[in-house]
C-alpha cells in the first residue's frame, strides 16, 4: 500500500514523519519531496491553445453593456442625446471593468505568493497500517491524500 499526501511547508511535516516512525514505520519507507514554485508569472491574456478559465474581458463587457444602456436611456433627457451618452457609457464601463479585473488579478497574484510551495510525502505501508497512517497525516494538517494498492 502506498499512501501519498501533500502538505504546506511547515513543521507539521516533521511531526507527522516522527509520529509515523514512532508507530513502527521505518525511515526507508517514508519519502518526502518539495515541489518547486512557478518561476514565470501567469499570462493575462488567453490564447487559442491555452486558457486558464479566468477571463479578463467579462467584467468589461458586462459593465460596458450596462452603462451603455443607462447612457442611452438617460441620453434622451440629457443635452448630447442618447447615442453620444450610450458611447460614453460603453467606454466608461469597459474601462471600469478592465480596471476592476486587473486589480483582482493583482490581488490574486499577491495572495498566491504568500502560499509556500507544497511538499509531497509518500509512505509505503502494509494494508493494516493504512488507517493509522491516514489518521496521523490528517491530524498533522495534510492538504490532500490518496492511497494506491500495490
C-alpha positions as CSV (number, residue, x, y, z in Angstrom):
1,X,0.0,0.0,0.0
2,X,1.3,3.4,-0.9
3,X,-0.1,6.5,0.8
4,X,0.6,9.9,-0.8
5,X,-0.2,13.2,0.9
6,X,0.6,16.8,0.3
7,X,1.5,19.4,3.0
8,X,2.3,23.1,3.2
9,X,5.9,23.7,4.1
10,X,5.6,23.8,7.9
11,X,6.7,21.9,11.0
12,X,3.7,19.6,10.8
13,X,5.6,17.5,8.2
14,X,8.3,16.8,10.7
15,X,5.7,16.0,13.3
16,X,3.9,13.6,11.0
17,X,7.1,11.8,9.9
18,X,8.3,11.4,13.5
19,X,4.9,10.1,14.6
20,X,5.0,7.6,11.8
21,X,8.4,6.4,12.8
22,X,7.3,6.1,16.4
23,X,4.4,3.9,15.3
24,X,6.7,1.4,13.6
25,X,7.1,2.7,10.0
26,X,10.8,2.6,9.2
27,X,12.6,5.6,7.7
28,X,13.3,3.9,4.4
29,X,9.5,3.5,3.8
30,X,8.9,7.3,4.0
31,X,9.8,9.7,1.2
32,X,9.2,13.5,1.3
33,X,10.0,15.9,-1.6
34,X,9.3,19.6,-2.0
35,X,7.6,20.9,-5.1
36,X,9.1,23.9,-6.9
37,X,7.1,27.1,-7.4
38,X,6.4,28.5,-10.8
39,X,9.2,30.9,-11.9
40,X,7.5,32.9,-14.7
41,X,4.4,34.9,-13.9
42,X,0.9,33.9,-15.2
43,X,-0.1,35.4,-18.6
44,X,-3.0,37.8,-18.5
45,X,-4.3,37.1,-22.0
46,X,-5.6,33.7,-23.1
47,X,-4.6,32.2,-26.4
48,X,-6.3,29.6,-28.7
49,X,-4.1,26.9,-27.3
50,X,-4.1,27.8,-23.7
51,X,-6.8,29.1,-21.5
52,X,-6.9,29.2,-17.7
53,X,-10.6,29.9,-17.3
54,X,-10.0,33.4,-15.9
55,X,-11.3,35.9,-18.4
56,X,-10.0,39.4,-18.4
57,X,-12.8,40.9,-20.5
58,X,-16.0,39.5,-19.0
59,X,-16.4,42.3,-16.4
60,X,-15.6,44.9,-19.0
61,X,-18.3,43.6,-21.4
62,X,-20.9,43.4,-18.7
63,X,-20.2,46.9,-17.3
64,X,-19.9,48.3,-20.8
65,X,-23.3,47.0,-21.7
66,X,-25.0,48.1,-18.5
67,X,-23.5,51.7,-18.7
68,X,-24.3,51.9,-22.4
69,X,-27.9,51.0,-21.7
70,X,-28.1,53.6,-18.9
71,X,-26.4,56.2,-21.0
72,X,-28.7,55.7,-24.0
73,X,-31.8,55.7,-21.7
74,X,-30.9,58.9,-19.8
75,X,-29.5,60.4,-23.0
76,X,-33.0,61.3,-24.1
77,X,-33.2,63.9,-21.3
78,X,-29.5,65.0,-21.4
79,X,-28.1,67.5,-23.7
80,X,-26.0,65.4,-26.2
81,X,-28.6,62.8,-26.9
82,X,-28.8,59.0,-26.5
83,X,-26.1,58.0,-29.0
84,X,-23.3,60.1,-27.5
85,X,-24.3,59.1,-24.0
86,X,-24.5,55.5,-24.9
87,X,-21.0,55.6,-26.4
88,X,-19.7,57.4,-23.3
89,X,-21.4,54.8,-21.0
90,X,-19.9,51.9,-23.0
91,X,-16.4,53.3,-23.0
92,X,-16.6,54.2,-19.3
93,X,-18.0,50.7,-18.4
94,X,-15.2,48.9,-20.4
95,X,-12.5,50.9,-18.7
96,X,-14.0,50.3,-15.3
97,X,-14.4,46.6,-16.0
98,X,-10.8,46.3,-17.1
99,X,-9.5,48.2,-14.0
100,X,-11.6,46.0,-11.6
101,X,-10.4,42.8,-13.3
102,X,-6.7,43.9,-13.3
103,X,-7.0,44.8,-9.6
104,X,-8.5,41.3,-8.9
105,X,-5.6,39.7,-10.8
106,X,-3.1,41.7,-8.9
107,X,-4.7,40.8,-5.6
108,X,-4.8,37.1,-6.5
109,X,-1.1,37.2,-7.5
110,X,-0.2,38.7,-4.1
111,X,-2.2,36.0,-2.2
112,X,-0.7,33.2,-4.3
113,X,2.8,34.4,-3.5
114,X,2.1,34.0,0.2
115,X,1.4,30.3,-0.1
116,X,4.6,28.4,0.3
117,X,5.3,25.5,-2.0
118,X,3.8,22.2,-1.1
119,X,5.6,19.0,0.0
120,X,4.7,15.6,-1.2
121,X,5.0,12.7,1.3
122,X,4.9,9.1,0.2
123,X,4.7,6.3,2.7
124,X,4.8,2.6,1.8
125,X,3.0,0.6,4.5
126,X,1.0,-2.6,5.0
127,X,-2.7,-2.8,4.5
128,X,-3.4,-3.0,8.2
129,X,-1.3,0.2,8.8
130,X,-3.3,2.3,6.3
131,X,-5.8,3.7,8.7
132,X,-3.1,4.6,11.2
133,X,-1.0,6.4,8.6
134,X,-4.1,8.3,7.3
135,X,-5.1,9.4,10.8
136,X,-1.6,10.7,11.5
137,X,-1.3,12.6,8.3
138,X,-4.8,14.2,8.6
139,X,-4.0,15.1,12.3
140,X,-1.0,17.0,11.1
141,X,-2.9,19.0,8.5
142,X,-2.4,17.3,5.2
143,X,-3.8,19.2,2.3
144,X,-4.8,16.1,0.4
145,X,-4.3,12.4,0.4
146,X,-4.6,9.3,-1.8
147,X,-4.0,5.6,-1.3
148,X,-2.7,3.2,-4.0
149,X,-2.8,-0.6,-3.6
150,X,0.4,-2.2,-4.9
